[in-house]
Every structure is written in structure tokens, then in C-alpha cells.
Amino acid sequence: MAGRRFTRPVLTGQAGHRSELGPYDAAGFAQALRDAIPSLQTPILFLCRSGMRSQQTAELAAHLGYETSVNIIEGYEGPPDSSGQRGRVCGWQFQDLPRYFPD
């Protein structure tokens, strides 16, 4: 997917995470995912802070029949270090991977 830019998030809530969809609303997230991405052939990438919720969400999408459902391991900040700080051990931010901040 080199050179391809994704500029809009599809969904901001996740299965198993409190969000505007309601507390731990996997059924609501599943319906929102189907509504937002009706084609089961559309690749979907999931990212959360640590990679744990996004793993569950990627598994849910695969269970719903999405052919390419990918969890970005280690998440954005990764697990906490020995002092409890995130973003210092691993993860997207620690690896200094590309980020896009809209104006």
C-alpha cells in the first residue's frame, strides 16, 4: 500500500472499549462496521493504544467475514515501561512510524 494515504477514520469506537457506541458494545460496533464498510473484501487495519483492544476488534471483523482484518501489533503507544510510561518500549510512536495530523 505504499503511496496510499488514508485520511479519514472509519470508526472511533471499538469492541470491548467504552465509546460513543456505548460501554462494551460489540454488537453496536459490528453493525457500525458493516454500515461503514459493506464490502467484505475491503482490507481493514485496527489500531489502539496497546494493541490489545484492536486485536479483539480485528478478530471480530474476521468473524463477521472480512477477508483482510489486521491488528497493528503493539498499538500506538505499546505497553507501559517499568515506571508506567507508555511510548517508551515499543509501538507505532516508539518506532517513529509515519503519522498524519490533519490541519
N, C-alpha and C positions, 0 to 999 in steps of 0.2 A: 504494500500500500504506500510505497514511497511517493512523496509528492502530493498525496491526497490530504486535504485538510477537512476536518470535521469541525464545524463552527457552532453547532448548537447541541446542547444536551437534549436527549430524548425524554428522559425521566429523571427526577431528582430523588424520588423515594426508592427504597429498596425493601425487598422481602426481609423480614426479621429486624427492621430498623424503624424507630419512630419517625414519622414523616407526615406530610400533609395528607397522605393516604390513610392515616390512622395508625394506631400502635400495632405493630407486628401484623400487618395486613397483607399476607402473601396472596390471598385471592384477589384483593383490590389491585395489587401490583401486577399480577398475572393479566388481569383484564386491561389495565392501562398499557401494558407491554403489547398485548395483542392489538389494541386500538392504535398505538403509535407505530408499530412495526408489523403490519399484517402479513408480509411475506416471510415465510419460514426459511427462505434461502438468504435473507439479509444477514450478513455477519454482525454480531453484537459483541462489544467489548464492555466489560464491567470493571469498575474501579471504586474502591472505598478507601478509607484511611489506612487500614492494616491488611487488607486482602481477605479478611475473614467473611464479612457480610457479602462482598462481591462474589466470593466462591459459592456461597449458598444461592445467590441470585443467578449466577451462571448455571448452576445445577438445575434450578427451577426452570430457566429458559430452555435448557436441553430437554427437560421432562415435558415441556409444552410442545416440543417438536422443532425448535430452532436448530438448524443444521450446524451452525458455527456460533457457539456461545463460549466466549473466552473470559476467564478471570485474569486480571493483571496481578500476578502474584506479588506479594509483599506490600500491595496497596500504594497509596501516595506517600505516606509517612513511615510505614513499617511499624514494627513493634517498638515498645519503649526500651531505652538503654538501661543500665544499672541505676541511673539516677531518675528514671521515669520520663525522660525526654524522648519525644519521637522525632524522626527525621535524621537521626544520627547513626543508625545502624544499617539500615537498608531501605529500599523503597524507591519509588519514582523520583521523589525530591532529592534523596541522598545521592542517587545515581546521576543527578543533574540532567535528567531526560527532558526533552522539549516540553514547554508549557506555552499555552496561548492565553493571554489575558486580554479579553475584549476591552476596547476603549469605553 
